[in-house]
Amino acid sequence: MTTRTSNPLFLLPLSLLLLTPCITACGGSEPAKPLAEKAEKLEIEKPKAAGTVTFTVDAASSKLGFTMDAPFEKIRGKIPASATTGTLYVDLDDVSKSKALIHVDIHELELFQQVKRDDGEFGEEVKQDTQNDHARQWLEISPDVPEDIRKKNELIEFSVTAIKDSSAPSVAKLEGDERTVTFTTTGEFLLHQRKASKDAKIEATFHYQDGKPVSVDVKTVEPLSIVLDEYDVRPREGFGVLAAKTLDALAPKVAKAAEVTVEFTAKLDDKAAMPESKAEGAKPAGPGAGLDAAEAGDAKAADAKKK
């Protein structure tokens, strides 16, 4: 997008999540492909396996953003680290059974633009206020949107409901204080109150101390491609008012998809961690112990006292 005319879009992240194109006179009547299913939030079911541990995203560590590269301009989207939260339920004995849900608040989304010069090179990256205003119109998070709708549109979520192609089936059986596993996740990506199934290639490095997990670093190996039309993120001139042109009509000047990248650290949730068993004669907790096992240990301890 150039300073001549502009309009953008936003990211997700996750995770995670995150997207927005750009131009001034844009948008259209019908999207180029069927719209994703309507939804306000995502849900997952926590695994019940004894080897499951809970990690909570450390917001300060998150790096969530997206790029939209077109022949004549490049757009980069940034979201503050504090905007990302979430929970990971990791089965250390069987990685494939792990689940996760990442949330991103995009109300502080910022877009930065590079425009191709006459010499064929891209110029300096700058923030255009008008372009950022247009991005909020496309995403329907601008000030003119009713607050209840705006709040819903400011939420991006990514869930992990299945894992495949893991480089190691069990983290617990690996050795060392740093244990790295790569895999492909399947889940749903929620944007603009719409959700669709998405896969993501992930690298997770688990950090151990004294033989027990304490944190995990997570990052996307490849960007997650989010097609804007699918989520009804398209040119608008105000709340409920589509612009004259469709996103297809703006190509190839404006990219039609956002390439999302996510990186964060999640720390072991102390409240969900396996405590030392109080039951007499009970086996010590192993590195794969989780919340359910902890509750079972406390129940056994109480029974032992009664006896």
C-alpha positions in Angstrom: 0.0 0.0 0.0 1.3 3.3 -0.8 0.8 6.8 0.6 -1.4 7.4 -2.5 -4.2 5.1 -1.0 -4.2 2.6 1.8 -6.1 0.0 3.7 -4.9 -3.0 5.9 -5.7 -6.1 8.0 -4.6 -8.1 10.9 -3.0 -11.0 12.3 -3.6 -14.4 15.3 -1.7 -15.8 16.6 -0.5 -19.3 18.1 -1.3 -18.1 18.6 -1.4 -17.9 17.6 -2.4 -15.1 16.0 -3.1 -11.4 13.5 -3.9 -9.8 10.1 -4.7 -6.7 7.8 -4.2 -5.4 4.3 -4.3 -1.9 3.0 -5.7 0.7 0.6 -8.2 3.6 0.7 -11.0 2.9 -1.8 -11.4 -0.9 -1.4 -13.7 -3.8 -0.4 -16.7 -5.3 -2.2 -20.0 -7.2 -2.1 -19.2 -10.9 -1.8 -16.0 -12.6 -0.6 -14.1 -14.7 -3.2 -14.5 -17.9 -1.2 -17.0 -19.3 1.3 -16.9 -17.6 4.7 -15.6 -19.5 7.7 -18.2 -20.6 10.4 -19.5 -18.0 12.8 -18.2 -18.3 16.4 -17.4 -16.0 19.3 -14.8 -18.2 21.1 -13.0 -21.5 20.9 -13.0 -24.3 23.5 -10.9 -27.3 24.2 -11.2 -30.2 26.6 -8.3 -30.8 29.0 -6.6 -34.2 28.6 -7.2 -36.6 31.5 -4.0 -38.6 31.2 -1.8 -38.7 34.3 1.2 -37.5 32.3 -0.5 -34.2 31.6 1.1 -31.0 32.9 -0.3 -27.4 32.6 1.8 -24.5 31.2 0.6 -20.9 31.2 1.8 -18.5 28.6 4.2 -15.8 29.9 2.8 -12.8 28.2 6.0 -10.7 28.5 7.8 -13.3 26.4 5.4 -13.4 23.4 6.3 -12.2 19.9 3.2 -12.2 17.7 3.0 -10.6 14.3 2.3 -11.0 10.7 3.5 -9.9 7.2 1.6 -9.2 4.0 3.9 -9.0 1.1 2.6 -7.8 -2.3 4.6 -6.7 -5.4 4.3 -3.0 -4.6 4.1 -2.9 -0.9 4.9 -4.8 2.3 2.8 -4.7 5.5 4.0 -5.8 8.9 1.6 -6.1 11.8 2.7 -5.8 15.5 0.8 -6.6 18.7 2.1 -5.9 22.2 3.5 -8.9 24.0 1.0 -8.4 26.9 -1.8 -9.1 24.4 -1.1 -12.8 24.3 -2.4 -15.3 27.0 -3.2 -18.9 27.0 -2.8 -22.4 28.4 -1.0 -25.5 27.2 -2.0 -29.0 28.5 1.0 -31.1 27.6 1.0 -34.9 27.9 4.7 -35.5 28.5 4.3 -39.3 28.0 2.4 -38.9 24.7 2.8 -35.6 22.9 0.1 -36.4 20.5 -2.6 -36.1 23.2 -1.6 -32.6 24.2 -4.0 -29.6 23.8 -3.7 -25.8 23.9 -5.7 -22.6 23.6 -4.1 -19.2 22.9 -5.9 -15.9 23.1 -4.8 -12.6 21.5 -6.3 -9.1 22.1 -5.7 -7.0 19.0 -7.1 -3.6 20.1 -3.5 -2.2 20.2 -2.7 -3.6 16.7 -0.2 -1.4 14.7 0.7 -1.6 11.0 3.9 -0.6 9.3 4.4 -0.2 5.6 7.1 -0.4 3.0 6.4 0.9 -0.5 8.4 -0.1 -3.6 10.4 2.9 -5.1 10.9 3.7 -8.7 14.3 2.0 -8.5 12.6 -1.3 -7.6 13.7 -1.3 -4.0 11.4 -1.0 -1.0 11.7 2.1 1.0 11.9 2.7 4.8 9.3 1.1 7.0 6.8 3.7 8.3 3.5 3.8 10.2 0.7 5.5 8.4 -2.1 6.7 10.6 -4.7 6.5 7.8 -3.7 3.0 7.0 -4.1 1.9 10.6 -7.6 3.5 10.7 -8.5 1.5 7.6 -7.2 -1.7 9.2 -9.6 -1.2 12.1 -12.5 -0.6 9.7 -11.7 -3.9 7.8 -11.6 -5.8 11.1 -14.5 -3.8 12.5 -12.7 -2.7 15.7 -12.8 1.0 14.9 -14.4 3.5 17.3 -17.7 3.7 15.4 -18.4 -0.1 16.0 -20.7 -0.8 18.9 -18.7 -1.7 22.0 -20.1 -5.2 22.4 -19.3 -6.1 18.8 -15.9 -4.4 18.9 -14.9 -6.4 22.0 -15.8 -9.7 20.2 -13.9 -8.7 17.1 -10.8 -7.8 19.1 -10.4 -11.4 20.1 -8.2 -13.8 18.1 -7.8 -17.4 19.3 -6.0 -20.5 18.1 -6.7 -23.9 19.5 -4.6 -27.1 19.3 -6.9 -30.2 19.4 -4.6 -32.8 17.7 -0.9 -33.3 17.1 0.8 -35.4 14.4 4.2 -36.1 12.9 6.0 -35.5 16.3 9.8 -35.9 16.1 9.6 -37.7 19.5 6.5 -39.4 20.9 7.4 -38.8 24.5 9.1 -35.8 26.1 9.5 -37.6 29.4 11.6 -40.3 27.8 14.1 -37.7 26.3 17.1 -36.8 28.3 18.8 -33.5 29.3 17.7 -30.1 30.6 16.6 -29.0 27.1 14.3 -31.3 25.1 13.2 -30.2 21.7 10.3 -31.7 19.8 8.8 -30.6 16.4 5.3 -31.5 15.3 2.3 -30.4 13.3 -0.8 -29.2 15.2 -4.4 -29.2 14.0 -6.9 -26.9 15.5 -9.1 -23.9 14.8 -8.2 -20.2 14.1 -10.7 -17.6 15.3 -10.7 -14.2 13.7 -13.5 -11.6 13.3 -16.0 -13.9 15.0 -15.3 -16.7 12.5 -13.4 -19.9 12.9 -11.8 -22.4 10.5 -9.6 -25.5 10.9 -5.9 -24.8 10.5 -2.6 -26.7 10.7 0.7 -25.3 12.1 4.2 -26.6 12.2 5.6 -26.0 15.7 8.9 -26.4 17.5 8.7 -26.8 21.3 11.8 -26.8 23.6 11.1 -28.1 27.1 13.3 -26.9 29.9 13.9 -29.2 32.9 15.4 -28.7 36.3 16.2 -31.6 38.6 14.5 -33.9 36.2 11.2 -32.0 36.2 9.7 -29.6 33.6 9.6 -25.9 34.4 8.9 -24.2 31.1 8.5 -24.6 27.3 9.5 -22.3 24.5 7.1 -22.5 21.5 7.5 -21.1 18.1 6.1 -21.5 14.6 8.5 -23.3 12.2 6.6 -21.9 9.2 4.1 -18.9 9.1 0.5 -19.7 9.4 -1.3 -18.4 6.3 -4.6 -16.7 7.0 -6.8 -15.8 4.0 -8.6 -12.6 4.8 -11.7 -13.2 2.7 -12.4 -16.5 4.6 -12.9 -14.5 7.8 -14.9 -11.7 6.1 -12.0 -9.3 6.7 -12.3 -7.0 3.7 -12.4 -3.3 2.7 -15.0 -1.3 4.6 -15.7 2.4 4.7 -17.4 2.3 8.2 -19.3 -0.1 10.4 -21.6 -2.2 8.2 -20.5 -0.3 5.0 -18.5 -2.3 2.4 -16.2 -0.4 0.1 -16.8 -0.4 -3.6 -14.0 -2.7 -4.6 -13.3 -6.3 -3.5 -10.0 -7.6 -2.1 -9.6 -9.5 -5.4 -9.9 -6.2 -7.3 -7.0 -4.7 -5.3 -4.6 -7.5 -6.1 -1.7 -7.7 -6.9 -1.1 -4.4 -5.0 -2.6 -5.7 -1.8 -1.8 -9.2 -0.4 -4.9 -11.4 0.2 -3.4 -13.4 3.1 -1.5 -12.6 6.3 1.5 -14.8 7.2 1.3 -15.2 10.9 4.3 -16.0 13.2 4.1 -16.8 16.9 6.7 -17.2 19.6 6.3 -17.4 23.4 7.4 -19.1 26.6 4.9 -20.9 28.8 5.8 -21.7 32.4 4.7 -24.6 34.5 1.5 -23.7 36.4 2.5 -24.3 40.0 -1.2 -24.7 41.0 -1.5 -27.5 38.5 1.9 -29.1 39.1 2.2 -32.4 40.9 3.2 -31.8 44.6 5.1 -34.3 46.7 2.6 -37.0 47.8 1.7 -36.9 51.4 0.5 -40.5 51.4 2.7 -42.9 53.4 4.5 -45.3 51.1 3.4 -43.5 47.9 5.7 -43.3 45.0 7.4 -39.9 44.4 6.0 -37.8 41.6 7.6 -38.3 38.2 8.2 -35.6 35.6 5.0 -36.6 33.8 2.7 -36.1 36.7 -0.2 -33.6 36.2 -3.2 -32.1 37.9 -5.3 -35.2 38.1 -2.5 -37.2 39.6 -2.0 -34.5 42.2 -5.6 -34.5 43.2 -5.5 -38.3 43.5 -2.4 -38.0 45.7 -4.1 -35.6 48.1 -7.1 -37.9 48.3 -5.0 -40.9 49.2 -3.2 -38.8 51.8 -6.5 -37.9 53.4 -7.6 -41.5 53.5 -4.3 -42.5 55.1 -4.8 -40.0 57.9 -8.3 -41.2 58.5 -7.1 -44.8 58.9 
